[in-house]
Amino acid sequence: MQSYSSPATNATFGPKDDNNVFGPTMENHQKNAAGNQIILNYVSRQYRFPKSQDDLIYLSQLNQDRCMQMGVEHYRRLMPRCMGALSWQLNDCWPVVSWSSIELTGRWKALHYAAR
């Protein structure tokens, strides 16, 4: 599950007046055509609808953590047939909406704190 980068990381590449994840700058950094809608759909089903941009970013990271936790717990229940999971995208090499747990700037997302 993808999540957004923190507002501090987003400020490193986007203009200050374009602070919208559905705006042209962030859409350019979203490589899945339906990605923003998928994130918003999951977040609005799991949590209350976010009031602000920063709330949406935070909830997207909590949602990413929850989705990964459910997957890992599923694999653990399958022992000894399945012996675990690997994190296949640890960090980002550019500012983008992604599956990673560490942002381009080195900031940890909620997923990385939980996985620690």
N, C-alpha and C positions, 0 to 999 in steps of 0.2 A: 504494500500500500504506500502510495506516495504521500509526502507531506511538504508543506511550504517551509522555506528558510525563515529564520527569525527576521523581525523588522530591521535589526541592525545590519544583517547581511544584505537584505534587500536594498537598504540605503546605499550600499557600496556600488550598485550598478544602475539603479533607477533614479530618474529625476524626482525631486521632492514632491512635485505636484501630481505625480502618477503613483499613488499609493494604493492601487486597487489590483487585487489578484486577477480580476477579470479585465483589466486594462491592457492596452497593447504591449507594454513593456513586459509584464508578467506572462502574458499569453505567448510572447516570443520565447520565454524561458521555460514554457511548458511544452514538452515534446510529444505528449499524448493528446490527440485532438479532443478527446472527451475527458481528459484528466481532471480539469477543474470542476466539471460537473459531477464526476464520480466522487471526488473529495467532499464537495458540498453535500452530496446526497448521503454519504456515510455519516458525516458530522451531524447533519440535521436529524438523522434517524437515531443516532446514539446519544446525542446531547441536545440541549435546547439550542435553538437557532442563534448563532452568535450575533452580538450587538455591534461589534466593531471589527475592523480589519485585523487588529492584533489578536482579538479573541478567536477569529477564524483560524489564524496561523497557529495559535497555541492549541486549539482543539484538533487541528489537523495532525499535529505532532502527537497528541495523546491518542488519537484514533490510530495512527500508524503503530504506536507502541502496543495498543490493545490487539490489533490485527496480527502482529508478529507474535505476541504472547500466545494467542489462541493457536496459531500454527505450530509453534514450538511445543506447546503442551500436547497437541494432537500427536506429533511425532514421538514424544516421550511415552505416550500411552501405547504406541505400537511396538515397544521393545519386546523381544529382541529382533523383530523383523526389520525395524528401522531404528538406527542407533543415534539419531539426532539430526541436526540441521546446521548448515553453514551460512554465515552472513556473506552474501555475495556482493554487496555494495556497501562498503564501510564508509567511504568518504566521497565527496564530490571534487572534481577538478575544474569546475566552473559553477557559477551561481545558477541553479536550476531547481525546479520542483522535482523531487526525486525520492527514491527508496532509501537513500543513504541515512546513516545515523550521525554522521559528522558533516557539518557544512563546509563550504569552501574556505571560510575564514577560520576554521578550527573549532568553532562553537559546537557543542554537543546538542543534539536534539533529544527529546524526551526518550526516544527509543534507546539511545546509547546509555543514558542514565539507568534505565530499567535493565538493560542487558548486562551492565557492569555488575 
